[in-house]
Amino acid sequence: MLQRAKDGFPHGAWVGYTGTPRFDGITTREIFGNLLHAYTIREAIADRNVLGFKVDFNTTLSEDVLKSQYLPQFYQREHPDWTMEKINYKIDHLSREDMDDTVNSGVYDDNEDHVKLVVDDIIKKWRNRSVNGRYSALLTTHVGGRKASSPMAMKYFDEFQRRNAEADADHQLKVAVTFSQDNSNGENMLGTNTGLHRAMMAYNQLFGTTFGDDNVRGYTEDVVSRLNRTVSNDPADYLDIVIVIDQLLTGFDAPHLNTLYVDRTLQGANLIQAYSRTNRIQDMQHKPYGRIVNYRWPAQAEKLMNDALKIYADPHSADVPIDLPGVIDVSDNGKDTGVVAPTFEETKESTIKVLEQLADLTDEYQQIPRGTAEQQQAFQLLKQYNHQIALLKQDDRYDYDNPDALLAEIGISEDQEVRLTATIANELEDKLKPIGGNDGSVVYSDFKLEMEHVNEVEVDYDYLEELIAQFLNETNAGETDAADKSYQRINDLADQLDDRQYGKQIKRMTSDVHNNQLASGLVKSYPVKADDVKGILDEHNKRSRRAAIVEFRTKWGLVDAEGVRDWINSALDRHVVGNDDLNENNEVTNIITGGQKYYKADALDEDIRQLSKIKYRNELRNEFSKFADQINQEFKEPL
């Protein structure tokens, strides 16, 4: 077809694009000519256009079983004249690659015990690999020997259905299977199409759909939308796992897919294409890499991956595949490319080093550094720590039921971890927000630290309000030591709240109490009860907001300007952080016009009084925009 097109346009210029050039048979070079430019997966990962991979090489046939059961039988069958002594000697001197070579595909294909072990591994490790169900997965299987693969896919589907029937509703996985209808009139057609029909009927029952044999394409499209979580905003509509043979392994972008389970052999371009279903960027913290879990021939699977990376991760091999000494070492799992994620042990060691630096900078996690440079360094280290903890928690070896084990391994206590990821992180973020600007420096206000906790923190709001009431009563009674302890505990808990605004609201109010600056009349009577605390916080928040607005008006000479108070309140009450909505009803224009009459005499700030009217107008507009964002970020309730 290409040649006919070239014949039709003899003077045309032809440019070919491919993500996976072919080197066997009719090559990409033969079709399109010499390479013009290469942009490889390694460069795409470095540019943060796609993710790297975390790859596991598992097998349901352990080395112990291989040596004690499978291999003796294999060599007795292949070499009936060998003695057991000779067989055992042979087995003892086999590499893992040699062992893999002896394992026939029939050991895995259509083996119900193998299927059960794979499903058991997926279910046991689901929380880690899916990040608490945040992401979905593909499971691909393929049977060799020109046999139909659909029965194997259905074995997996049936095993998941059996396990779901045994599990409570909270631990059931929503699973679908999809493969092509068979219209060949061959011996496999009936079995393949019957299995697909049965899968669609189960799907219809699960999601209330009505797909049948006459609309397999519509069924597949619906499966894709539920796998990629675009069907709706309701998690109940999403699939957890889709079982496939060859469908969806190429040309399918799914940012909410993070894991590929592989029960087959993949190699070359097909391996890169299939792996790449998992590495689309969605959230670099919760999805730091695409996860691949292999279940057959681990040594062979690892070698095939490294062979593929030799070709597709290096620009020099985009034209002609070559060996790349020092670029990818097969014994090192291809990590030199930057394509494959570090191991659990390597990540743990780097986390320990980061924590050592953070402990030095924060006086053993007690306070943020004083100097700006040290604060910036601590902030960057916290980002590294955050990323590494996300990696560790998604590893199979992390135990959600025993998080203290990981804390002990990385050398930090539960209390220290809570203080680091709550108090220290929040204080650094608040301190560095104003830093950065047009000089090319980092703008820290662009960053939001969404911290990873090894111990998941849940704050009891009722207990927190009881503690605040207790603190108010202790302060009123002059019980200084007890009040100081309550104050510290309240601050620690407030830093752990997911609602940062509410946490800051609590800390503002309790700080005023601790410093004897609480406005009179705010607490109507003592002793304060827990039920009174919400009202006290709300009233303090409103007063603090009003005080901040008055301070801004005083600074810019807007106190006596007629109508300015109402225009400011109107603009702030409507404003959404980051939106250009402050002057929708000419409020900002009116504020500036009113201020220009009085700022030379009334502005508290001397520098503002010295501004020309044009500069006053421009600077007030810019500062009011910043102030509006600050007010809405700091204070939870409008006036």
C-alpha positions as semicolon CSV with decimal commas, in nm:
position;residue;x (nm);y (nm);z (nm)
1;M;0,000;0,000;0,000
2;L;0,282;0,242;0,089
3;Q;0,458;0,166;-0,238
4;R;0,140;0,236;-0,435
5;A;0,103;0,568;-0,251
6;K;0,464;0,658;-0,331
7;D;0,408;0,571;-0,697
8;G;0,106;0,802;-0,699
9;F;0,304;1,091;-0,550
10;P;0,653;1,054;-0,696
11;H;0,774;1,389;-0,564
12;G;0,623;1,358;-0,214
13;A;0,820;1,368;0,109
14;W;0,739;1,079;0,344
15;V;0,792;1,083;0,720
16;G;0,709;0,781;0,935
17;Y;0,639;0,785;1,309
18;T;0,651;0,477;1,529
19;G;0,691;0,411;1,899
20;T;0,822;0,058;1,842
21;P;1,036;0,019;1,526
22;R;1,061;-0,332;1,384
23;F;1,394;-0,502;1,320
24;D;1,280;-0,851;1,216
25;G;1,121;-0,948;0,885
26;I;1,026;-0,636;0,691
27;T;1,193;-0,369;0,904
28;T;1,081;-0,014;0,976
29;R;1,401;0,108;0,809
30;E;1,321;-0,077;0,487
31;I;0,977;0,082;0,473
32;F;1,053;0,439;0,579
33;G;1,425;0,479;0,517
34;N;1,700;0,602;0,750
35;L;1,627;0,735;1,098
36;L;1,573;1,112;1,124
37;H;1,524;1,148;1,499
38;A;1,476;0,923;1,802
39;Y;1,295;1,006;2,125
40;T;1,303;0,700;2,347
41;I;1,112;0,587;2,653
42;R;1,411;0,675;2,871
43;E;1,398;1,037;2,752
44;A;1,020;1,048;2,789
45;I;1,053;0,932;3,151
46;A;1,325;1,192;3,218
47;D;1,095;1,461;3,073
48;R;0,808;1,333;3,291
49;N;0,592;1,259;2,991
50;V;0,549;0,897;3,100
51;L;0,643;0,688;3,405
52;G;0,905;0,421;3,457
53;F;0,820;0,065;3,554
54;K;0,836;-0,140;3,871
55;V;0,866;-0,499;3,749
56;D;0,828;-0,819;3,953
57;F;0,924;-1,161;3,821
58;N;0,719;-1,424;4,004
59;T;0,629;-1,783;3,936
60;T;0,385;-2,032;4,081
61;L;0,654;-2,296;4,038
62;S;0,902;-2,219;4,315
63;E;1,268;-2,314;4,299
64;D;1,215;-2,570;4,578
65;V;0,933;-2,738;4,386
66;L;1,139;-2,730;4,069
67;K;1,435;-2,901;4,235
68;S;1,247;-3,152;4,447
69;Q;0,961;-3,250;4,215
70;Y;0,954;-3,118;3,860
71;L;1,320;-3,145;3,754
72;P;1,381;-3,502;3,882
73;Q;1,074;-3,618;3,686
74;F;1,183;-3,417;3,382
75;Y;1,531;-3,571;3,367
76;Q;1,404;-3,922;3,444
77;R;1,171;-3,885;3,145
78;E;1,433;-3,726;2,916
79;H;1,726;-3,944;3,027
80;P;1,596;-4,278;3,159
81;D;1,953;-4,412;3,175
82;W;2,069;-4,143;3,424
83;T;2,114;-4,237;3,789
84;M;1,952;-4,026;4,062
85;E;2,298;-3,918;4,168
86;K;2,367;-3,782;3,819
87;I;2,024;-3,615;3,807
88;N;2,077;-3,446;4,145
89;Y;2,423;-3,328;4,037
90;K;2,274;-3,181;3,720
91;I;1,999;-3,005;3,916
92;D;2,241;-2,862;4,172
93;H;2,443;-2,696;3,894
94;L;2,157;-2,544;3,699
95;S;2,109;-2,168;3,682
96;R;1,760;-2,023;3,720
97;E;1,761;-1,957;3,343
98;D;1,843;-2,325;3,277
99;M;1,561;-2,431;3,508
100;D;1,316;-2,207;3,322
101;D;1,421;-2,369;2,994
102;T;1,310;-2,709;3,121
103;V;0,959;-2,593;3,217
104;N;0,708;-2,673;2,946
105;S;0,428;-2,422;2,888
106;G;0,181;-2,696;2,978
107;V;0,286;-2,654;3,340
108;Y;0,116;-2,313;3,330
109;D;-0,142;-2,344;3,050
110;D;-0,490;-2,455;3,157
111;N;-0,352;-2,542;3,500
112;E;-0,619;-2,464;3,758
113;D;-0,369;-2,475;4,046
114;H;-0,157;-2,216;3,867
115;V;-0,463;-1,995;3,812
116;K;-0,563;-2,020;4,178
117;L;-0,214;-1,924;4,296
118;V;-0,202;-1,623;4,062
119;V;-0,546;-1,500;4,171
120;D;-0,450;-1,553;4,534
121;D;-0,140;-1,335;4,486
122;I;-0,342;-1,061;4,313
123;I;-0,603;-1,052;4,590
124;K;-0,353;-1,061;4,876
125;K;-0,147;-0,776;4,732
126;W;-0,438;-0,576;4,586
127;R;-0,429;-0,300;4,848
128;N;-0,059;-0,231;4,790
129;R;-0,057;-0,252;4,414
130;S;-0,384;-0,065;4,352
131;V;-0,304;0,202;4,615
132;N;-0,614;0,121;4,820
133;G;-0,827;0,073;4,509
134;R;-0,732;0,406;4,352
135;Y;-0,616;0,236;4,030
136;S;-0,727;-0,050;3,807
137;A;-0,537;-0,337;3,644
138;L;-0,513;-0,558;3,335
139;L;-0,444;-0,932;3,346
140;T;-0,322;-1,080;3,017
141;T;-0,287;-1,451;2,950
142;H;-0,201;-1,652;2,639
143;V;-0,175;-2,024;2,570
144;G;0,092;-2,160;2,335
145;G;0,085;-2,444;2,087
146;R;-0,180;-2,281;1,867
147;K;-0,444;-2,359;2,124
148;A;-0,730;-2,123;2,202
149;S;-0,645;-1,881;2,486
150;S;-1,005;-1,790;2,572
151;P;-1,055;-2,094;2,800
152;M;-0,756;-1,981;3,008
153;A;-0,900;-1,629;3,029
154;M;-1,232;-1,776;3,145
155;K;-1,054;-1,989;3,407
156;Y;-0,923;-1,665;3,556
157;F;-1,265;-1,502;3,536
158;D;-1,431;-1,799;3,706
159;E;-1,170;-1,809;3,983
160;F;-1,222;-1,439;4,058
161;Q;-1,597;-1,499;4,064
162;R;-1,548;-1,790;4,307
163;R;-1,328;-1,581;4,535
164;N;-1,577;-1,291;4,525
165;A;-1,854;-1,525;4,636
166;E;-1,647;-1,613;4,943
167;A;-1,553;-1,253;5,029
168;D;-1,753;-0,981;5,203
169;A;-1,876;-0,692;4,989
170;D;-1,590;-0,460;5,089
171;H;-1,327;-0,704;4,961
172;Q;-1,486;-0,810;4,633
173;L;-1,313;-0,707;4,310
174;K;-1,516;-0,602;4,006
175;V;-1,372;-0,813;3,723
176;A;-1,454;-0,837;3,353
177;V;-1,305;-1,033;3,064
178;T;-1,295;-0,930;2,701
179;F;-1,165;-1,099;2,386
180;S;-1,270;-1,113;2,023
181;Q;-1,567;-1,309;1,900
182;D;-1,467;-1,615;1,696
183;N;-1,625;-1,625;1,349
184;S;-1,386;-1,881;1,200
185;N;-1,621;-2,184;1,208
186;G;-1,325;-2,368;1,361
187;E;-1,323;-2,614;1,648
188;N;-1,267;-2,338;1,908
189;M;-1,549;-2,110;1,794
190;L;-1,826;-2,250;2,012
191;G;-1,618;-2,257;2,329
192;T;-1,479;-1,907;2,273
193;N;-1,815;-1,746;2,198
194;T;-1,993;-1,930;2,480
195;G;-1,733;-1,804;2,726
196;L;-1,765;-1,447;2,597
197;H;-2,145;-1,464;2,622
198;R;-2,123;-1,588;2,980
199;A;-1,882;-1,305;3,068
200;M;-2,119;-1,045;2,919
201;M;-2,417;-1,183;3,114
202;A;-2,220;-1,153;3,439
203;Y;-2,118;-0,800;3,341
204;N;-2,481;-0,706;3,270
205;Q;-2,580;-0,830;3,614
206;L;-2,295;-0,638;3,779
207;F;-2,360;-0,302;3,611
208;G;-2,720;-0,320;3,491
209;T;-2,623;-0,317;3,120
210;T;-2,785;-0,517;2,836
211;F;-2,498;-0,626;2,610
212;G;-2,537;-0,940;2,402
213;D;-2,372;-1,135;2,121
214;D;-2,490;-0,876;1,869
215;N;-2,306;-0,590;2,039
216;V;-1,964;-0,718;2,146
217;R;-1,801;-0,397;2,026
218;G;-2,029;-0,190;2,250
219;Y;-1,947;-0,423;2,539
220;T;-1,572;-0,377;2,487
221;E;-1,608;0,002;2,468
222;D;-1,807;0,002;2,793
223;V;-1,543;-0,216;2,961
224;V;-1,273;0,032;2,855
225;S;-1,466;0,329;2,997
226;R;-1,509;0,152;3,333
227;L;-1,146;0,037;3,341
228;N;-1,021;0,389;3,268
229;R;-1,283;0,537;3,506
230;T;-1,429;0,779;3,254
231;V;-1,779;0,627;3,258
232;S;-1,891;0,846;3,551
233;N;-1,775;1,002;3,877
234;D;-1,919;0,717;4,085
235;P;-1,658;0,458;4,199
236;A;-1,935;0,196;4,201
237;D;-1,931;0,213;3,819
238;Y;-1,560;0,128;3,788
239;L;-1,389;-0,200;3,711
240;D;-1,093;-0,319;3,916
241;I;-0,948;-0,578;3,679
242;V;-1,003;-0,664;3,312
243;I;-0,877;-0,999;3,181
244;V;-0,757;-0,991;2,820
245;I;-0,569;-1,202;2,570
246;D;-0,443;-0,947;2,318
247;Q;-0,702;-0,668;2,333
248;L;-0,611;-0,340;2,507
249;L;-0,238;-0,418;2,507
250;T;-0,163;-0,160;2,235
251;G;-0,295;0,186;2,155
252;F;-0,491;0,216;2,479
253;D;-0,421;0,511;2,710
254;A;-0,556;0,470;3,060
255;P;-0,410;0,703;3,325
256;H;-0,613;0,524;3,597
257;L;-0,458;0,188;3,505
258;N;-0,140;0,123;3,700
259;T;-0,079;-0,254;3,700
260;L;-0,037;-0,520;3,433
261;Y;-0,045;-0,883;3,546
262;V;0,135;-1,100;3,289
263;D;0,067;-1,473;3,262
264;R;0,229;-1,529;2,924
265;T;0,549;-1,454;2,734
266;L;0,598;-1,099;2,608
267;Q;0,902;-0,980;2,416
268;G;1,037;-0,702;2,196
269;A;0,793;-0,442;2,071
270;N;0,495;-0,632;2,214
271;L;0,650;-0,619;2,561
272;I;0,714;-0,244;2,544
273;Q;0,364;-0,180;2,409
274;A;0,198;-0,391;2,680
275;Y;0,408;-0,249;2,964
276;S;0,329;0,102;2,842
277;R;-0,043;0,057;2,914
278;T;0,050;0,121;3,279
279;N;0,286;0,418;3,259
280;R;0,056;0,707;3,164
281;I;0,088;0,992;3,412
282;Q;-0,207;1,055;3,642
283;D;-0,069;1,155;3,984
284;M;0,307;1,133;4,033
285;Q;0,268;1,076;4,406
286;H;0,009;0,799;4,409
287;K;0,120;0,656;4,075
288;P;0,500;0,692;4,068
289;Y;0,548;0,414;3,811
290;G;0,366;0,153;3,607
291;R;0,350;-0,180;3,790
292;I;0,423;-0,507;3,607
293;V;0,387;-0,848;3,773
294;N;0,503;-1,154;3,575
295;Y;0,393;-1,508;3,671
296;R;0,581;-1,735;3,431
297;W;0,946;-1,821;3,371
298;P;1,091;-1,541;3,590
299;A;1,449;-1,560;3,461
300;Q;1,335;-1,573;3,101
301;A;1,084;-1,289;3,153
302;E;1,356;-1,071;3,305
303;K;1,594;-1,141;3,016
304;L;1,325;-1,062;2,758
305;M;1,251;-0,732;2,933
306;N;1,617;-0,633;2,936
307;D;1,654;-0,731;2,571
308;A;1,360;-0,507;2,484
309;L;1,504;-0,217;2,685
310;K;1,835;-0,252;2,504
311;I;1,650;-0,162;2,188
312;Y;1,375;0,075;2,293
313;A;1,541;0,273;2,574
314;D;1,848;0,387;2,382
315;P;1,839;0,634;2,089
316;H;2,138;0,469;1,918
317;S;1,940;0,149;1,872
318;A;1,637;0,313;1,712
319;D;1,785;0,253;1,366
320;V;1,974;-0,072;1,416
321;P;1,952;-0,281;1,735
322;I;2,291;-0,306;1,903
323;D;2,434;-0,422;2,232
324;L;2,498;-0,136;2,471
325;P;2,766;-0,226;2,724
326;G;2,741;-0,006;3,031
327;V;2,401;0,129;2,933
328;I;2,191;-0,168;3,035
329;D;2,331;-0,451;3,241
330;V;2,104;-0,754;3,229
331;S;2,218;-0,853;3,575
332;D;2,107;-0,514;3,706
333;N;1,745;-0,535;3,578
334;G;1,798;-0,251;3,333
335;K;1,811;0,009;3,609
336;D;2,091;0,204;3,436
337;T;1,833;0,321;3,184
338;G;1,624;0,496;3,447
339;V;1,330;0,297;3,310
340;V;1,299;0,042;3,592
341;A;1,218;0,148;3,948
342;P;1,466;0,083;4,232
343;T;1,415;-0,219;4,454
344;F;1,248;-0,207;4,795
345;E;1,586;-0,230;4,968
346;E;1,737;0,048;4,757
347;T;1,438;0,276;4,821
348;K;1,455;0,200;5,192
349;E;1,825;0,292;5,207
350;S;1,769;0,622;5,025
351;T;1,477;0,699;5,259
352;I;1,699;0,646;5,562
353;K;1,953;0,893;5,419
354;V;1,682;1,153;5,357
355;L;1,552;1,111;5,713
356;E;1,901;1,157;5,855
357;Q;1,926;1,494;5,678
358;L;1,576;1,596;5,787
359;A;1,649;1,503;6,148
360;D;1,959;1,725;6,143
361;L;1,773;2,018;5,989
362;T;1,469;1,997;6,221
363;D;1,635;1,921;6,554
364;E;1,504;1,563;6,553
365;Y;1,168;1,668;6,402
366;Q;1,097;1,930;6,670
367;Q;1,097;2,253;6,467
368;I;1,154;2,387;6,119
369;P;1,497;2,538;6,041
370;R;1,541;2,910;6,107
371;G;1,723;3,009;5,789
372;T;1,542;3,038;5,457
373;A;1,803;2,830;5,270
374;E;1,772;2,549;5,525
375;Q;1,391;2,568;5,506
376;Q;1,407;2,531;5,130
377;Q;1,643;2,235;5,167
378;A;1,408;2,072;5,419
379;F;1,112;2,127;5,186
380;Q;1,290;1,953;4,898
381;L;1,393;1,667;5,128
382;L;1,031;1,630;5,243
383;K;0,925;1,597;4,880
384;Q;1,185;1,321;4,835
385;Y;1,070;1,148;5,153
386;N;0,709;1,171;5,038
387;H;0,788;1,009;4,704
388;Q;0,996;0,732;4,859
389;I;0,731;0,645;5,117
390;A;0,478;0,617;4,833
391;L;0,715;0,371;4,662
392;L;0,764;0,167;4,979
393;K;0,392;0,147;5,059
394;Q;0,314;0,015;4,712
395;D;0,573;-0,261;4,736
396;D;0,450;-0,613;4,807
397;R;0,658;-0,627;5,126
398;Y;0,477;-0,338;5,294
399;D;0,222;-0,460;5,550
400;Y;-0,073;-0,224;5,594
401;D;-0,170;-0,412;5,910
402;N;0,173;-0,356;6,066
403;P;0,297;-0,011;5,954
404;D;0,528;0,020;6,255
405;A;0,752;-0,245;6,099
406;L;0,842;-0,010;5,813
407;L;0,894;0,281;6,054
408;A;1,140;0,069;6,251
409;E;1,325;-0,027;5,933
410;I;1,372;0,335;5,823
411;G;1,457;0,454;6,177
412;I;1,175;0,685;6,279
413;S;0,916;0,650;6,557
414;E;0,541;0,683;6,508
415;D;0,531;1,016;6,695
416;Q;0,826;1,151;6,497
417;E;0,667;1,047;6,168
418;V;0,340;1,218;6,257
419;R;0,524;1,535;6,358
420;L;0,737;1,533;6,042
421;T;0,450;1,473;5,799
422;A;0,203;1,702;5,977
423;T;0,349;1,985;6,185
424;I;0,687;2,023;6,013
425;A;0,538;1,985;5,664
426;N;0,259;2,236;5,729
427;E;0,488;2,493;5,887
428;L;0,739;2,468;5,602
429;E;0,467;2,503;5,343
430;D;0,325;2,812;5,515
431;K;0,668;2,966;5,566
432;L;0,783;2,923;5,208
433;K;0,464;3,026;5,028
434;P;0,573;3,389;4,978
435;I;0,918;3,288;4,846
436;G;1,003;3,289;4,475
437;G;0,917;3,511;4,188
438;N;1,028;3,651;3,856
439;D;1,401;3,601;3,910
440;G;1,386;3,236;3,805
441;S;1,382;3,103;4,161
442;V;1,143;2,834;4,272
443;V;0,793;2,961;4,344
444;Y;0,705;2,760;4,652
445;S;0,342;2,867;4,645
446;D;0,310;2,641;4,338
447;F;0,374;2,337;4,557
448;K;0,126;2,157;4,778
449;L;0,269;1,888;5,001
450;E;0,015;1,609;5,016
451;M;0,206;1,398;5,264
452;E;0,221;1,019;5,265
453;H;0,175;0,873;5,614
454;V;0,308;0,530;5,704
455;N;0,059;0,524;5,992
456;E;-0,266;0,650;5,846
457;V;-0,384;0,936;6,068
458;E;-0,747;0,968;6,172
459;V;-0,825;1,251;6,413
460;D;-1,127;1,216;6,639
461;Y;-1,302;1,553;6,603
462;D;-1,511;1,499;6,916
463;Y;-1,196;1,435;7,120
464;L;-1,028;1,742;6,970
465;E;-1,320;1,967;7,068
466;E;-1,320;1,819;7,421
467;L;-0,947;1,896;7,441
468;I;-1,003;2,257;7,328
469;A;-1,274;2,302;7,593
470;Q;-1,037;2,156;7,852
471;F;-0,760;2,396;7,741
472;L;-0,990;2,699;7,768
473;N;-1,095;2,596;8,119
474;E;-0,737;2,527;8,231
475;T;-0,626;2,867;8,102
476;N;-0,916;3,042;8,273
477;A;-0,833;2,865;8,601
478;G;-0,465;2,962;8,581
479;E;-0,347;2,600;8,550
480;T;-0,047;2,695;8,336
481;D;0,137;2,361;8,317
482;A;-0,176;2,165;8,229
483;A;-0,281;2,431;7,976
484;D;0,063;2,419;7,809
485;K;0,036;2,041;7,764
486;S;-0,316;2,068;7,624
487;Y;-0,205;2,347;7,390
488;Q;0,079;2,135;7,247
489;R;-0,151;1,836;7,202
490;I;-0,413;2,051;7,024
491;N;-0,151;2,189;6,784
492;D;-0,027;1,839;6,704
493;L;-0,379;1,716;6,630
494;A;-0,471;2,027;6,429
495;D;-0,167;1,968;6,207
496;Q;-0,295;1,618;6,132
497;L;-0,636;1,731;6,005
498;D;-0,704;1,678;5,634
499;D;-0,895;2,008;5,641
500;R;-0,603;2,249;5,657
501;Q;-0,827;2,555;5,687
502;Y;-1,001;2,415;5,994
503;G;-0,665;2,317;6,142
504;K;-0,534;2,672;6,097
505;Q;-0,854;2,811;6,243
506;I;-0,804;2,603;6,558
507;K;-0,438;2,702;6,588
508;R;-0,515;3,074;6,546
509;M;-0,773;3,069;6,822
510;T;-0,570;2,857;7,066
511;S;-0,261;3,072;6,999
512;D;-0,458;3,383;7,101
513;V;-0,570;3,204;7,417
514;H;-0,216;3,088;7,497
515;N;-0,078;3,440;7,446
516;N;-0,360;3,607;7,646
517;Q;-0,486;3,784;7,334
518;L;-0,833;3,634;7,310
519;A;-1,090;3,907;7,259
520;S;-1,317;3,969;7,556
521;G;-1,668;3,836;7,526
522;L;-1,574;3,558;7,286
523;V;-1,621;3,294;7,557
524;K;-1,954;3,377;7,715
525;S;-1,919;3,163;8,030
526;Y;-1,701;2,906;8,205
527;P;-1,661;2,615;8,230
528;V;-1,663;2,570;7,853
529;K;-1,826;2,251;7,724
530;A;-1,724;2,057;7,411
531;D;-2,053;2,155;7,246
532;D;-1,957;2,524;7,283
533;V;-1,627;2,493;7,097
534;K;-1,758;2,501;6,740
535;G;-1,943;2,828;6,806
536;I;-1,638;2,984;6,972
537;L;-1,416;2,885;6,678
538;D;-1,665;3,022;6,424
539;E;-1,694;3,355;6,602
540;H;-1,316;3,384;6,642
541;N;-1,274;3,305;6,272
542;K;-1,520;3,581;6,171
543;R;-1,349;3,834;6,397
544;S;-1,004;3,736;6,267
545;R;-1,122;3,773;5,909
546;R;-1,268;4,116;5,981
547;A;-0,945;4,220;6,152
548;A;-0,740;4,111;5,850
549;I;-0,964;4,313;5,618
550;V;-0,942;4,621;5,842
551;E;-0,563;4,584;5,849
552;F;-0,553;4,575;5,469
553;R;-0,780;4,880;5,440
554;T;-0,570;5,073;5,692
555;K;-0,246;4,989;5,514
556;W;-0,379;5,116;5,179
557;G;-0,570;5,419;5,307
558;L;-0,917;5,275;5,246
559;V;-1,074;5,318;5,591
560;D;-1,260;5,642;5,524
561;A;-1,322;5,591;5,151
562;E;-1,697;5,590;5,099
563;G;-1,849;5,251;5,004
564;V;-1,513;5,071;5,000
565;R;-1,597;4,840;5,291
566;D;-1,904;4,703;5,111
567;W;-1,722;4,668;4,779
568;I;-1,438;4,474;4,945
569;N;-1,679;4,242;5,126
570;S;-1,881;4,184;4,809
571;A;-1,573;4,094;4,604
572;L;-1,424;3,869;4,874
573;D;-1,748;3,680;4,945
574;R;-1,787;3,590;4,577
575;H;-1,418;3,518;4,504
576;V;-1,287;3,172;4,419
577;V;-0,914;3,125;4,477
578;G;-0,720;3,162;4,152
579;N;-1,014;3,298;3,952
580;D;-1,021;3,639;3,785
581;D;-1,361;3,729;3,933
582;L;-1,298;4,024;4,167
583;N;-1,413;4,300;3,933
584;E;-1,723;4,138;3,790
585;N;-1,941;4,421;3,923
586;N;-1,667;4,688;3,908
587;E;-1,584;4,641;4,277
588;V;-1,206;4,668;4,226
589;T;-1,244;4,974;4,005
590;N;-1,458;5,142;4,273
591;I;-1,215;5,045;4,552
592;I;-0,923;5,199;4,361
593;T;-1,119;5,512;4,276
594;G;-1,220;5,559;4,640
595;G;-0,868;5,494;4,768
596;Q;-0,706;5,745;4,535
597;K;-0,886;6,025;4,718
598;Y;-0,741;5,945;5,062
599;Y;-0,425;5,729;5,038
600;K;-0,179;6,024;5,042
601;A;-0,301;6,117;5,390
602;D;-0,455;5,797;5,528
603;A;-0,235;5,506;5,414
604;L;-0,050;5,361;5,714
605;D;0,241;5,247;5,500
606;E;0,482;5,532;5,420
607;D;0,593;5,370;5,092
608;I;0,230;5,359;4,976
609;R;0,179;5,727;5,058
610;Q;0,474;5,812;4,830
611;L;0,328;5,632;4,525
612;S;0,198;5,824;4,226
613;K;-0,171;5,771;4,149
614;I;-0,091;5,545;3,854
615;K;0,144;5,327;4,061
616;Y;-0,102;5,325;4,350
617;R;-0,376;5,203;4,119
618;N;-0,161;4,924;3,968
619;E;-0,010;4,806;4,296
620;L;-0,342;4,811;4,484
621;R;-0,500;4,602;4,209
622;N;-0,222;4,341;4,231
623;E;-0,210;4,335;4,612
624;F;-0,590;4,308;4,645
625;S;-0,587;4,004;4,417
626;K;-0,323;3,838;4,638
627;F;-0,510;3,938;4,953
628;A;-0,836;3,791;4,823
629;D;-0,670;3,453;4,766
630;Q;-0,508;3,469;5,110
631;I;-0,837;3,548;5,285
632;N;-1,018;3,258;5,120
633;Q;-0,733;3,020;5,193
634;E;-0,688;3,123;5,555
635;F;-1,047;3,173;5,671
636;K;-1,304;2,904;5,633
637;E;-1,629;3,101;5,653
638;P;-1,720;3,427;5,472
639;L;-1,863;3,722;5,660
